[in-house]
Amino acid sequence: MGLFSRNNNDDDDSEEEIEYVLFQGATNGQEANLEENRKLAAAGLPLAKEVVTEALALRAEMFKVEPQGPKALVTFFVDGMKRPGPRLPIQRANALVQMLKLLGGGDVKVRDKPQRCGVNAEYRELPFELSIKTRPAPPAKGQKAPAEHLTVVFRNTKTNRATPEDIGIPEVVKERVRHYGKLNAGVILVVGAPESGLTTTALCALRCVDSYMYQCYIMGDPGTRTVLNVPVFEPEDGHTLEHTFKRIQRNEGNLVYMVELTDPDVVKDVIQGSMEMTFMSELYARDAADGITKFVELVGNPTLAAEQLRMVMSHRLIRKLCPKCKEAFRPNPKLLAQVGLPEDTETLYRKARPPEPDEKTGELPEPCRACEGTGFRARAAVFEMIDVSEEMKAVIAGGGDSAAIRKQSKEEKQLSCQKDALRLVLDGATGLDELQRAFAPPGGPRRKKKPARRRPPE
């Protein structure tokens, strides 16, 4: 049961005492001045503690606040699935957003521009980092102050996913990153959807390159993330990116990691620099093929993009079966052949089936505490890789769209997320039903139209 549905009666001794989150300062080191913002703190701090505590108690990886007229909807995301939260009056929602911005070192006076900030926190003796993003929304009817959309992403800093092995990057992908990372030329792209852990994946991919043998640098602000033996390269005042890349070359740089590619002018400098150094960067896209088409659009020249692009890796997150209640079963040989699993596979796992009611009382047993009866707990990454072969270069240079790139990748039997996910099925970490859900086409499976019935002749 959530905090917002509890009976908050101080005289009820049966109520379990709630352990609220502890906010421990902004990630940028800026101190929140609660004294100057007493009115905001009085309205927003208790609410911020309630919402963040509720999210962490649910094991949410993220929550959003979306203004909807005179109210705002809080939505929690648990293992990638939406779970509705409270509907707040827009005034309370605004107080929540501003309070989290204040705690994270953001500017509470600015509401008409997007902001990013962060706050450190502790919940049940575990350390968390809250990444906070806001963007303006039209003011609600009858309200003068503009509203804001809020997204808060949680990261357990004790669970340090810092190496390729930590997130399960396959050996074939690690080998290609190592290969291209030492060539002193070309671009490696790491692709993923927003709020999918793209930065974590990209920095783990960077660790595939031996930073003791090859000099690597980070360009941009990686936040609180660090990579062993890979320093952030600070540009000098007045220097263009071209000048900065030349300085990195003079410092014997082999690889430059760019935090994110969004600006065509920056991409042009990266393409020029990639003639003599390797560049690795993040790009938000649905999959590797979509990432290539976005990269081509940023470059503005398909031939040049194809010539400098070396490989693209992408990832998706799928739910893991709850280890406490998952069920083993013996798969049918036809099923194994259909999905491409080894024919000698004896055991697979699936989500626990709904429990049967007690024969005497008719009552249902309590759901599994580990997953609250959902059958799933936590998520794992699966990976895709497009190695830019000569044939793939021709498709890209010829202006091929995402579908053409996917077709070529399939013909070359390159690693896809669906293929990689089968290793998790074999390991018992997930089930075939979850793969069917995760990789279903947008809009769900199409139903075949039934042929119209013909009237019998009269």
N, C-alpha and C positions, 0 to 999 in steps of 0.2 A: 504494500500500500504506500502511496506517495505522501510526501509531506503536506501537499495541498488538500489531501482528502483525510488527513488525520483529525481527530477530535482534540483540539488543543485545550484541554481542561487541566489547569495546574493542580486541581484538587484530586484528580484521578490518578491514584498511585499505580494503577495497572498499566498506564501508558508508559511505553518504553522511552527512556530519555534519549533525545535526539542529539547526535554528535555532529555539529555543524562544521563546515569547511573553515579553515583558517587562512586568510589572505596574508601573504608574507612579502608584499612589495612588488613594484613593477619590474619587469625583466630588463628595462632600460635604466634602472637605478634611480629613476625620478620618484621622489617622495610625494605621496598623495597628501595634500593639505586639507585635512578634514575640518580644521578650525575655520578656514575661510569658506568652506562649503558645508556649513552645519545643517542648513535646510535640506540640501541634497542628501547628506549622509543620514539624516533622520528618516527621510522617506525611502531612500534607495538601498542603504546598507543591509537592513534586515531582509529585504526582498532579494537582494543579490545573494546573500548567504543561503536563503531558502531554495532558490532556483538552482544554484550551482551544487548545493548539497543533494538536491533531488536528482540532478543529472549524474553525479558521481555514484550515488547509491544505486542507480539503475545500470551502472557500468556504461553509460553513454560515452561515445567518442566525440560527440558534438551536440550542441543545441542551437536552435535559431529562434529569433523573435521577429515575427512578420506583422507589421501594422495592417489592420483590416478595418478601416473606418474608425469608429469610436473605440474599438478594442484592438488588441494585438494577440496573436496566437503564439504560444511557446510550443515548439516541437522538439522532442528529444530523438536522437538517432542512436539506437542500440544495435550493435553488430550490423550496421548499415540499413536497418529497418526503422521506419518512422514510428514513434510512439507519441500520441498527442499529450500535451501538457495543459496547463491552465490557460484560460482566456483572461487577459488582464485589461482593465480600463487603460486607455491610451496614456493617461497621465502617469499611471504606475509603471507602464512599460517604458515610458521615456525616462523615468527615474532610475529604472533598472539599467538601461543602456548607458545613461550618463554616469552612474555610479561605477560600472565596470570600466568605462573609459578613464575615469578619475583614478581608480585603483591601478590601472595598467599604464599610467603615464601619458594618456591621450589628452587632447584639448577639449574640455567640456563646453567651451564657448563656440566651437566650430561644429555646426550640424549640417552644413550644406555641401560638405566635401567628404569623400571616403577617408577613413582613418584605419591604421593598423597599430596595435600595441599589444602588450602582454602582461600577465601577472603571475607571480609564483604563488602556489597554494599548497596546503597540506590537508589530507583527509584520511582519517584512520591510520595515521603514522606513515602514509605514503606521500611522496612529493609529486606534485603535478605542475605543469606549465600550461597556462591558459592563453591561447592565441586568440586575440580579439580583433574582429573586423567589423566596421560599420560602413553603411552607405546611406545617403539621404533618401527619404521617401516623402511624397506629397503630404502636407498637413491634413489631418482628419477634418471633416466638416465641423465648423464651429470652433476649431482650434487655430490659434495663431502660430504657435511654435511648430516647426517642422518635425516630423517623426523620423525615425531611423530604423533601417533593417540592421539586425545584429546577428553575427555568427561567432560562436565560441567553440574552439576546438581544443580538446584535452590531450595532453601528452604526459604519460607517467615517466618521469625522468629517471626513476629507479630501474625501470625496464629499458635498458640502454640498447637500442637497436642500432649498432654502429658499424657492423661488418656485413659483407655479403652473405655470410652464413647465417647471421641473425635473422634475416628476412627471407632466406631460402632461395637466393638467386642461383639458378641452375649452372652447372659447371660449364656448359657450352656457351652461355652468355658471359660468364666471367672470363673465359679464355679469349673471346672476341674483344671484350673491352680491354684486356691486357694487351692484346695484339695491336689494336688501333691506338691505344694510349701511348705507345712508345715510338710511333712513326713520325712524330713531329710534323704532322700535316693532317688536315681533315676535321670533320665535325662529327661528334657523337651526341645523339639526342636521347634524353630520358623523358618519356611521355607518360602522362596520367591525368585523371580527372581531378577537378578541384576537390579539396578536402579528402583526398584518397591517400595521403601520406607521400606525395610526390617528392618533396624535399628529402624525406628520410630515404626513399629508394635511390634518389640521385646521389646523395652523399655516400650511401653504401656502395653504389656502383663506382664512385670515385676511388673507394678503397681497393677496388680490383687492381688498380695500377700501383706498382711498387714505388711509393713516394720516397724511398731511400735510394733507389737507383735512378729515378727520374724526378726532376724538379717540377713540382706542381704548385699552382697558386689558385686562390679563390678570388674572383672579382665580384664585388657587390656585398650586400649585407646578409649573411646566413643566419642572423638572429643569434640565439644562444648556442647554436650547433657548432661544433668544432670537429675537425678531422685531423687525426694524429699526423704530425709532420707536414701538414699542408697549411701554410700561413695565408692570411688575407693580404692581398697586395693593395696598398693604399695609393691611389693616383695623386699626383702633385697638382696643386692649384694651377689652373690655366691650361693644363695639358688635355689634349683631346684623347679619345680612345686609341687612335693610331699611335700617338706619342707614348701612351701608357704601354701598349703592346710592344713597342720597340724597346722600352725600358725592361720589360719582362724578358725579352730576347737577350738583352745585354746581361741580364742576371742568369743566363743559361736556362731559362724556363723551357720546359718540354710540353707542359699541358696547362691550360687555363680553364678553370671551371667558372662559368657564368651562371649567376643565381637564377635568372629567368630571361627568356627572349620574348620581347613583345614589340620592340621598336624597330622598324625597317632600317633606320639609319644605323642603329647599333649592329644589326645583322650584317649590313654591308661591310662594316669595319671587321666584324668577326670573320666573314668570308675572306677578306683580304688577308687578315692575320693568319687564317688557317692554311695559307700557302706554305708557312714555315713553322707553325706550331699546331698541336692538337687542341681543339676546343671541345668542351663538354658542357651541355646546358640542359635546363628543364624547359618543357613546353607543355602547356595544358592542352590536351586533346583526348578524344574518345579512345583511340587505339593507335598503333604504330603507323598504319596507313594514313589515318587522319592527321597524325603529326607530321608526316612527310608533306602532305598537301599544304598544311599551314606554313611549314618551313619554306616551301617553294614560293608561296604567296608573299612571305616576308622578304625573301631574297629578290623576288621580282624577275628572276631569270631561271627558267627550269633547267637549262643546260648547265649553268654554273652551279646551281643547287645540287644537281645530280653528280657533278664532278667532285664536289667537296664533301658531300655527305658520305660517311663511312658505314654507319649502322644506327639503327633506332631500336631501343628497348622500351617496352611499356609493361605496365602491370595492372592487375585488377584484384580487388579484394573479394573473397568468397567466405561464407560462414563455415566455421568448424563445428562438427557435431559435438554435443555435450559429452564429455568423457564419462560422466556419471550415469547417464541413462541411455546412451546410444545402444542400438540392438544389432547383433551380428546375424547374418543370414548367408546361406549357400546360394550363390548366383547361378542362374540358368546358363548353360553353355552358349545358347543363342544370344543372350544379353551380352555376354563377354565379347563375342564376335562382333556384335553390332556397335559397341562403343569403343572397340579397339584395345581391350584389356587382354593380358595373357590367358590362354585357354586353360592353364593349370591353376588359375586363381581359385582358391577354395573358399575364402571368406571375404565378404564385404560388409559394410556397416550402413545403417540408415537411422533416421530420426525415430525415437521411441514412438510406438503407436499409442493412441489415446487409451488411458487406463479404463478397465472395466469397473462398473460400480459394484460395491459390496453386495453379495447375494442376499444377505440378511437385512441390512439397513438401507440398501440402495444408494448409499453415499459414495461419492467419488474419493479416492485417496488423494492426499495432498500432492501437488505437483512437485517435480524435482526442484530442490532448493538452489542447485547450482545454476540452472538455466531458467527458473521460474516457469517450467513447463513448455518453453518454446522449442526445446530439443537442440538448441544451438548455443554455443558460448565462445565468443571471440571470433576473430577472422584471421585468415592467412592470405598471403599474396601469391598469385600465379603470374607467370611472365610470358611475354611474347618478344620475339626478336626478328627484325628484318635486317639481314646482312646485305648491303648494297652491292650485289654482283653486277657484272657487265650487262646482263639481261635486264636487271632491275634498273640500272642507270638509263637504259634505252627507254623503258616505260616512263620513268620520271621526266627525262629530258623531252620526251614526246608529248608532255602535258597530260599524262595519264591521271585520272581521278583516283579517289580512294578505292573504288571498286576494282579498277584495273590493277592497282598496286596489290590489293589483297589476293586477286586472282593469280598474279605472278608469284607472290609469296607462297601460295598454296601449291602451285606447280613445282616450285623449288623445294617443297617439303620443309619449309622453315618452321621454327618453333612458334606455335600459337598458344594463347592462354588456355584454350580448350585441351590441347595436347598436354600442356604442363600440369593442368589440374588433375589429370589421371593419376599422377604420382601421389597426390594427396588422397585420392580414392583408394589406391592400393595400400597406403599407409594407415588407412582407417581414420584419417583426420576429417574427412568429409564424405558425403554420399552422392550418388548419381542424381538424386532428386534436386539437390542444391545446385549441381552443375546445370541441370535443365532449367532451373529458375534463373540462374545468373547469366546464362548465355542465350536465353530466349530472345528472339528478335523484338525490336521495339514495337509495342502494341500487342505483344503476345502472339501465339501461333494463329495462323489464319485457318478458319474453318472452311472446309470444302462446301460449296453450295450444293444442296440436294437438287437433283433434277426435278423439274416441275411435273406434277402428276398429270397425265393425259386423261381426259374424260373418255370413258368408254363410248363407243358409238351408240347413238340412240336407236 
